[in-house]
């Protein structure tokens, strides 16, 4: 759990779209934002239709790379199986890193 927290905090520092990281053991959540300074959410609470479109896009990007993370509004939950090893965790973190890079590009547009 501590390793996951450290790696997700590293991603937070690297990606402008990550407003906050919260962890409790292997259950973590990344808050995705349009603006880290103001903490404006990437997708508003209860968003539907066009406003919720980024959530589906991000989910599909992760799934296409083998990581299942059911986004809810601006929250990206990270909850790997308890039997995961460090190598598998690193592979998943690399996928999340790649996708967050694409999200950064989306918010810069």
Secondary structure, DSSP 8 states (H G I E B T S, - for coil): -HHHHHHHHHHHHH-TTEEEEEEETTEEEEEEEEETTTTEESS-TT--GGGGHHHHHHHHHHHHTT-----BTTEEEE---TT--HHHHHHHHHHHHHHHHHHHHHHH-
